[in-house]
Amino acid sequence: MNSSMEYKYILLDVKNAVGFVTLNQPQIRNPIGNPVKLELMDALAYCEKNDEIRMVVLRGAGGVFSAGGDMNAMKERLDRGEYGTWESCRLGGELNLKLLNLKKPTVAVVEGAAAGSGLCMALSCDFQIVTEDAKMVFAFVNIGYVPDSGATYLVTRAVGTVRAKDILMSGRRFSGQDAAAWGLVTEAVPQEQIGERLSQYIEKYANGPTKAYGYIKEMVNRSVYHAFEEGTEMEVEFQTICERTNDHKESVYAFFEKRRPKFKGD
C-alpha cells in the first residue's frame, strides 16, 4: 500500500509497509511547536492502528532534522506578557511517550542539525541513524530553561549521570560522531551513506516479526522507562517556574538581538 495524508506542518507517506513521517518546515529548520506536536501525535496514532504499516521512519525536510523549540512562539508570548510553556512541555512529554510505546520499530534519520525537543524526539525512537557531522545540542539552559520533552530521562539513561550533566548543563554543541561514541544514538555514518543505511534498516524491520518487536520494546521500556511520565511531570513543574524568570526573558530577547545573554540568576 502506498498512500499519503494531508497535514499542514508534517508529511506522512506510506510506502511498502513503512510510515515515513517528515517534519516539513525546512525554511525555518523544522521547529517543534505545539501545532507540530499535535500533528505528529495524530500521524503516530494512524501508524499504530494501521496494520499495513510495520515500521515508522522519522526525518526532517531540507537536510535538517529539527531546530527544536519554536523561539518565535516564545518571544510572542513574552511580548504579550503571557506564560504557556507548561502546555508545550506537557505535549512534548506526551509525544515522546507515544513514540516510546509505539508497538512497531521506529527509526530517526538525523541530518544537518537536531536540537532540544527535536533531538529528544529522535532519542525516543528505537534507533537513530545520524550523520557524523550532524550538529546537536540541548540548548534549554541557554535560554534559562530546564530540559523538557523527556530529555533528562532519556539522556541520563543513555549516557549516565556524569555525561548527562555535562551536555545538559553546559548547553554545548556536539557532533553526531560524539553522540554515537557516548551511546546517545545508535550509529553515526558519513552523509553519503545515510540513505543506504536506512534502506538496510527498512529491509530488516519492515519485514521482520512485528509483534515480537513490539513486545521486546515493551519489556525494555518497562525495565528502563517506567518512571518516564513522572519525570516529564517534573519537567513541566520546573519549566513553568523557569519561564517566569528574568534570565529566561533576557536570553530570548538576546537570541533575537543576536547578542550574548547577561544572566543575573533571577
Disulfide bonds with the S-S distance in Angstrom:
none
